[in-house]
């Protein structure tokens, strides 16, 4: 029983270590700032061209 408890504690310690390692292993000064000029969405004020209807496939 003691062996199972030690194994569970070791597994928990490894899990905590992995979480701690991944939380603090990023960039030294944090995330990069957002770009100054983000890409604007397309202008929807102009109507789009309508596609041609597909041809009939009747035999």
N, C-alpha and C positions, 0 to 999 in steps of 0.2 A: 504494500500500500504506500509505503514511504517512497518507493521508486516511482510510482505513478505521480505522486505529488511533486517530486523533484522534476520529472519530465514535463509536467504541465507548467511549472514555474519557469523552466528553461524556455519552453515554447513561448510563453507570455513575454519573457525578457527579450527574446529574439524579435517578436512582433513589435514591441515597444521600440527597440533599437532601429528597426527598419523604418517605422513611421517617423521617428525623430530624425533619422538620417535624410529621409526624403523631404521633410518639411524645411530643413535648414540648409539644403545643398543647392539652392538656387543662385541667382546672380548676387554678387557682393553688395550691390546698392539697390536691390529689389528689381521690380519689373521695369521695362523700358517705358518711357513716356509715350502717349499716343502721338501719331504723326500730326504735324502742324496743319496740313491740308488734306483732310480725309477725302476719299473718292466720293463725289456726289452721286446720288442715284440718278438714273436717266430722267430726262424731262418728259413728263407724260402729257403736256399740253398739246403737242402736235399729234394728229391722228396717225395711227400706224397704217401701212399699206395692207390691203386685204389680199389674201392669197387667192389664187385662181381655184375654182371648184375642180375637184378631181373628175376625170372623164368617166362616163358610164361604162361599165364592163358587161354590158348585155351582149349575148351571143346572137 
